[in-house]
Amino acid sequence: MIYRFALSVLAAATALSPASATSVVTASRMLDVQTGRYVENPAIFVDDSGRITSIADARTVRWGADVKHIDLGNRTILPGLIDMHTHLSPADIGGYRFLEFTGSFWPVVATASARDMLNGGFTTMRVVGSGEWADVGLKQAIEAGYVIGPRIVPAGHALGATGGHCDDTYLPPELQKSTKEEGIGDSEEELKYQVRRQRKFGAEVIKVCATGGVFSRGDTPGQQQLTESELRAIADEAHMQGIRVAAHAHGASGINDAIRAGIDTIEHASLLDDESIRLAKARKRPVWFSMDIKNTDYTQAMGTKNGELPENIRKDKEIGQVQRDNFRKAHQAGVRMVFGSDAGVMPHAMVGQQFRVMVEYGMTPLEAIQAATLNGAEALGRNDVGVLQVGRFGDMVAVDGDPLRDVTVLEKPAAVVKGGVLINHD
């Protein structure tokens, strides 16, 4: 249903645009993700800081020649999308193929990954781990205007145990460093130090590997790799520092201990059990599940060609459908959910295809959209993204058609606006 009267998100219509506005975005309608209703003929005014100053009815408001008009035509505007689980590396370099490239290769190609995400409508991306603080550097380059990309929420190096999913297990000991890899700790004190170290060098979220993984060598997804007390030490330290924690956790025991320890988002959550759901729903401090239920299609089709190890292709096949079924189970039970794609495991340009799978496995189109907007912002603890309202950034994606009827229109956005600036337009 389309609102035909003023909404709480609309500023009172006035004869003139606000004096502080430097741009105005108009379209046929706007989705209010808080109510699930459409607003006709929005005029969204943005100032030179990139924030929304007012939202009015385009049929009744006027603006001067000094206000840049971005007319998106007969399209639907949504808030810029948020992907809560991304990486920066290309998806087509798997297994030992990383040895083909020099270390300086990775931050360079990260700029292309970021641009693909932005072109896909994702104006905010949380990067859950990267080598040599490449995500921090990318954030700095984007904010300084040298590179075009989304708003980056960086984690720096992921934390984990020696030999675990977040450690380097591909090389023999004679080729390994004599000291531990960045982020690796084997006691509460060592892991607390790693939280402080990542924060020191620019991390805005802490990523920790609570269990084994799919695309790591020599472990299994269900294997728990950090104790509850170690996870609690990480969470307590991060929260004291004012940042949140994301836990890679496939297996039920790791998921459950991460929830008990106060971790903020559970990544993958593939092998959750009834206790996982009970704990997630009962915990006073909100916990969110971020379940990447699209990328298996890509990894099963292209993994061998990309160089992935046979054991990892096998693990991926074994866990893929289980994770999708558990996504449905968790959603039906009312667990809080965010959009997390694991971009970098599949190409960044394909990320929008996950909306279709989320709907296929139980969400309504609105719930899938809210997972990538309203919920993402809340899980990040931010009030400047995720919703189109006064005071938040003027980040928008425009699509042809009705995303509440056909969520696949989000796979190919017609236009992307970041901070009131038109980034991409077909």
N, C-alpha and C positions, 0 to 999 in steps of 0.2 A: 504494500500500500504506500502511496506517495503522500507525504504531508502537503497540504494545501494552505496551511496556516503556519504562523511563526512557531518555531521549535526552540527549546532551551539552548540548542547549539547555535542558533542564529542570533546575531546582534540585531537590535532594533533597526529596521530599514530607515535610512536617512537619505536626504537629498544629495549629499556629497560624500565622497569616499573619505576615510580617515586621513588626516594630514600626514601621518607617519608612513603611509603605505607607499611602496615603490613598485609593486606589481599586483595584479589582480588576475585570478584564474577563474574562468567561467566554463560551464558545461551544461548539459541537459539536466543532470541530476547528480546528487552526492549521496553516498551511503553513510548513514550514521551508524557506526559499528556498535555503539552502546545500546541502541534500541532496535537495530535491524530494520530500520525504516529509511525510505528515500526522502530526500529534500529536493524539491524542484528548483531549477534555475539558480544554483548557488553562485555567489560572487565572493571568492575567498581572497581577502586582502592580506598581503605579506609585506613586512618592512625590510629594511636593508640588513637586519640581523638574521633574516630568514624565518622569522616567526610570524604566526598569524595574528593580525591585529583585530580583525572583525570578519564575520561571515554574514552576508546580507542577501537580499533577493535581487538578482541581476536586472529584473524588470523595473525596479523602483529606485535603484541607486545610480549615481553618476560619478565619474572619476575624470580627473584632468589629463591633459596630454602628457604630463610628466610621469604618469603611472603606466607602466608597461602592461599591456593587456595580452594575456595568454588565453586564447579562445580554443577550447578543446572540443567545441562543436557538440554534436548529438551523441555524447558519450557519457558514461558513468564514471564518476570520480570516487576513489577509495583512498584511505590513508596509505602512505607508503608502507610496504610490507617489511616484516622483520623475520629474518632467519636466525634462529638461536643456536644452530650447530653447523658451522662451516669451517672449511680449511682452505688454504690458498693455493695448494699444489694442483697441477693439471691432473685430471682423472685418468688420462691415458698413459701414465708412467707408473707402472706397478712393479712389485717384486724387487729384483736387483737392478732394474733399469735406472734407478736413481744414481748409480755409479757412473752413468754416461755423462753426467753434467757436473760442471764446476759449482762451487758453493754460491757464487754470485748469480747463478742462473735463477734460483728460486725466488728471490725478491723481485726480480725483473718480471717474471711471468705472473707473479701475484697481482701486478697492476691490471693485466688482462682479465684475470679471474674476477677482480673487483668490478671491472667495467661490465662484464657479463652479468653479474648479479644486479647491478644498477639498471642495466637495460631491461632486465626481467622484472623490474618493479620493486626490487628489494633495496630500499633506501637505508636500511640498517642491517648490519650483519655482525653477529657475535662470532669471533674467530676463536675456536677452542683449542689453541695450541699451534705454535709454529716455531721453526728453528731460528735461532739467532735473533729473536724478537722482531721477525719480519713483519708481524701484524702491527706491532707498535710503530715501526718505521712507516708502514703503509698509511696508518692513521695520520701520522704527522705530515706525510706528503700530501694526502688529500686535504687536510685542514689548511695547509699552507698554499694550496692552489696549484701545486705542480702536477697532480694526478687527479683524474676524475673518478670518483667511486662513492660507495655508500658511506654512511656513518659507521665507523669500525669500533667494536667493543673488543679489545684485545686481551688475550690471556697470557701472552708470552709463552714460556715453555710449560708444557703439561707436567704435572707432578705424578710420581709413581714409585713403585718398588724396583729394586735391582732385578733385572730379568723379566720385568712385567711388560704390559702392553705399551706403556709410555717410555720404556727404555729401548735402546737400540740393540736388537737381538739378531741382526742380519749378518754381522761380521764375526770372524773368529777372534779369540783373545789377543793374538799377536798384532791385530790391526785395530784394537780398541784403545781408547785413552787409558792412561794409568790411573786416572781419577774418575769419579762418577760423572755420568752425563748430567747436563743441566736439568734440574727439576727432580732428580732422583734422590730419594731418602729412605732410610731403613729404620727409623725410629721416630717417635713423636717430635723430638727436638729437631732432628734433621729436616723433617717435613715442615715444621713451623718456620725454620730458617728459609726454606724454599718459597714459602708463601711471602715472606718479607722481601726476599730477593726479587721475585717476579714483580711484586708491587713497586719496589724501588725503581725498576727499569721500565715501568709504564703499564703493567697489567691492570686491567679494570675488572677482571673476573679471574678466578682461579679454576683451572681445569685439573681434575685428578682422576687417575685410572684406578677404580676400585676392583675391577675384575679383568680377566683376560679379554682378548678381542678376536675379531674375525681376520683382519689383515695384518696381524702381528705374527711373527714366526715363533713356533715352539710352545704356544700356550693354547688354552681353550676358552671360549667366551664365558662359560659358566664358572671358571676358576676364580675364587676370591683372592686378591693380592694385597689388600691392606685390611687391617683389623678395624673394628668399630672405634676403638680408642684412637687409632692413628687418623681415621677419617674425622673424628670429633676434634682432634687437635688442629687439623687443617681448617675445619669450618669455624671453630672458635677464633682462631687467629685471623682468618680472613674477615669475619664479621667485626672483630675489633678494629680492623683496618678500614672498615666501611665498604668492603666489597663482597660479592656473592661467589658461590662455589657451584660448579657443574661437575657431576661425577659420571664418567664413563662407567656404566654398570650393565652388563648383559645378564649375569646370573642372579637368581633370586636372593641368595645369601648376601651378595654384595649390594644389591638394590636395597634390601631391608636394613642392613647396617648403615648404609649411606643416609637413608631416611631418618633412622634413629639418631645419627650423628649430627643432624641439622643441615645437611647438604640442601641447596636451594633447588637445583634442577637435576633430574635423573636422565642421563643420556642413553638412548637405545632402549633400555628396559625390556629387552627381548624376551627373557625367560622369567618374567614376573610371576608371582603366585598370589593366592588369595591374601596372604599376610602382607604382601607388598601393597595391595589395594587398601587393606584395612589401615595400615600404617599411614599411607599417603593421605587418606581422607580424615584420619583422626588427628594428625599433627597440627598443633596450634599455629606454628610458623608455616606459611604456605609452602608446599613443595609441588613442583611441576614436572610432568613427564614430557620428554622431547624424543619422539619415536620416528626414526627415519625409515619410512615404509615404502619408499619408491625405488631407492637406488639398487636394490637387488636385481631388478629387471635389467639394468645396465651392466652390472658386474657379472651376472651370469651370461649375458650375451657377448661381452667384450673383454672380460677379465683375462682369459688365456692369451688373447691377442696382445693385451696391454702388458703382459709379463707377470701377472700375479702367479704366485706359487700354487701348485695343485692342492696342497693341504688347505690353503686359504679359500680357494674356489669351493672346495668341499664344505668347509665350515659355513661359508656364505649361503650355500644351497640349503644346508640343514637348518639354518636359523631363520631364513627369510620368511617363510609362511607362518612359522610359530610367532614371530614378532608381529605380523599383520593380524593374526587372530587375537593376540594379547592386546594390541591396540584397540580392537573392537571391545574386548572385555573391559579394559580400563575405562574407556569412554562411557560405555553403558553403565558402569558403576559410579560414574561421576567424578573420576580423578581429574584434576586440573591438567590441561594439555596446552603445549605451545607447539609452534611449527619449527621443526628442526630437520634439515635435509641431509646432513653429512656431505654437503657440496665439496667436491674434490675427490670423493669416492665415485660420484657420477659428475658429469660435466656441469659447470656452474650455469650454463645456459639452459639446462634441463630442469632446474629446480622447481619452476612453477608447475611442472607436471605432477608434483606430489599432491596438490589440492584434489585432483581427481581420485587418487587412491585413498585419501582421507575420507572422502565422501563415500567411496565404494565400501569402506570398512566402518561405516556407521555414523559419521558426522553429517549434519546438514551443511549445505554450502555456507550458511552464515557462521556456523561453529568453526568450520575450517578457516574462514576469513578472520574470525575473531582470534583464533590461535596464532595467526600471523600478524596481528595488529594489537588489539586491546590486551590480550593475554601476554604477548611478548613484552610489551611495555611494562606491565605489572611485574612480570618475572624478573625483568632487568632492574626494577625499582626506579623507573624513569617516568616522569610526567611531561616529557617534551616530545615524545614520538608516539605512534600507535593510534592516535585519534585526531581527527580534524576538528580542532577547537582553539579558541583564542588562547594565546600564550605558548602553544606548541609549535614545532617546526612546520613550515608549509611544505611537507613531503607528501606527494600524491602520486597515484597511478591511475591512469584513465584506460578504460576498456570499452570495446564495442559490445553491445548486448547487455544482458542482465545477469550478473554473477550470482544472484540468489536463485536463479533458475538453472544456469549452466556455468558451473565453476571453472570449466575449461577455458573460458574467455581470459582467465588470468595467465594462461600459458604464453600469450603473445600480446602484451600490453600495447595499446595504441600510442601512449605517451607516458613519460615519467617526468615528474617535477620534484626537485630537491631544493628546499629552502626558498621556494618561490622562483626558481630558475628552471627553465625548460631544458631537460637533459636529452631527451629522446622523443622523437615524434615521427610517426609514419606518414 
